[in-house]
Amino acid sequence: MDEKNIVYSTNTNFNQSSIPTSKTEYIEKQDFRIHLIRLRGGKIITVIRGYKGNMKNLKDLGSFLKKKCSVGGTTKNGEIIIQGDFREKILKLLVDKGYQAKLSGG
C-alpha cells in the first residue's frame, strides 16, 4: 500500500510527516547491511538486508544491482540475494546512489 495516498487513518500513532516526500529523503532513510553467506555445496551469495519501503522499489533496486554485477539473483522476504561474492562492488554502487550501507558478517 502506498502511504502517500492515505486520506484518513484510525491509527493513533500515524504521522503524515513521517512519510518521505522526496526521493532523496526516501533514500536517506535506507540503512543496508551487506552479508556474505556460504550455502551447502560451497556456493556463496551476497545478501542485502535492511530495506524499508514498498516491494516494487526493492525489486527495482535488486534488478539494478544484478545488472551491474552481471549475475543472477532474486528479491524475496525484504532481502536482495545476489549470486557470488560482490560485497565491495554492491557497497560502492549503493553509496554512489546515496544509500547508507555497511558490510556485515562473513
C-alpha positions in Angstrom: 0.0 0.0 0.0 1.3 3.4 -0.9 1.2 5.6 2.2 1.4 8.8 0.3 -2.3 8.3 -0.8 -3.7 7.9 2.7 -6.5 10.3 3.3 -7.6 9.1 6.8 -6.1 6.7 9.3 -7.6 5.3 12.5 -4.0 4.6 13.7 -3.3 7.0 16.6 0.4 6.6 16.0 0.2 7.5 12.3 2.1 10.6 11.5 1.7 12.1 8.0 5.0 14.0 8.3 7.0 10.7 8.7 6.2 9.7 5.1 9.1 10.6 2.8 8.1 13.4 0.5 11.0 13.3 -1.9 13.2 10.6 -3.4 16.3 11.9 -1.6 14.6 11.8 1.8 13.4 8.3 1.0 17.0 7.2 0.1 18.4 8.7 3.3 16.1 6.5 5.4 17.5 3.3 4.0 20.2 1.6 6.0 21.5 -1.5 4.3 23.7 -4.3 5.7 25.6 -6.4 3.1 26.2 -10.0 4.2 28.1 -12.8 2.7 26.6 -16.3 3.2 28.1 -19.7 2.3 25.4 -22.2 1.3 25.7 -26.0 1.3 27.8 -27.2 -1.5 30.2 -24.2 -1.1 28.1 -21.7 -3.1 28.4 -18.1 -1.9 25.7 -15.5 -2.1 25.6 -11.8 -1.2 22.5 -10.7 0.8 21.4 -7.1 1.2 19.2 -6.6 4.2 17.6 -3.6 6.0 15.3 -2.3 3.3 12.3 -0.1 4.4 9.7 0.6 1.8 7.5 -1.0 -0.8 8.4 -4.2 -2.6 8.4 -2.6 -6.1 11.2 -0.3 -5.3 13.1 -3.2 -3.7 12.7 -5.3 -6.9 13.9 -2.3 -9.0 17.0 -1.9 -6.8 17.6 -5.7 -7.0 17.4 -5.6 -10.8 19.8 -2.7 -10.9 22.3 -4.5 -8.7 22.0 -7.7 -10.7 22.6 -5.9 -13.9 25.6 -4.0 -12.6 27.2 -7.2 -11.3 26.2 -9.2 -14.4 24.9 -12.1 -12.2 21.6 -13.7 -11.2 19.7 -13.3 -8.0 16.3 -12.7 -6.5 14.3 -10.4 -4.2 12.2 -12.0 -1.5 11.3 -11.6 2.1 12.6 -8.0 2.1 16.1 -9.0 1.0 18.1 -8.8 -2.2 20.0 -12.0 -2.9 22.9 -11.8 -5.4 24.8 -14.9 -6.6 28.5 -14.7 -5.8 30.7 -12.5 -3.6 30.1 -8.9 -4.7 30.0 -7.2 -1.3 32.5 -4.4 -2.2 31.0 -3.7 -5.6 27.5 -3.6 -4.2 28.6 -1.3 -1.3 30.2 1.1 -3.8 27.0 1.0 -6.0 24.7 1.7 -3.1 26.9 4.5 -1.7 27.2 6.1 -5.1 23.3 6.1 -5.3 23.1 7.9 -1.9 22.1 5.0 0.3 23.7 4.3 3.7 25.3 0.8 3.5 27.8 -1.2 5.6 29.5 -4.5 5.2 28.3 -7.0 7.8 29.2 -10.6 8.8 31.3 -13.1 6.9 
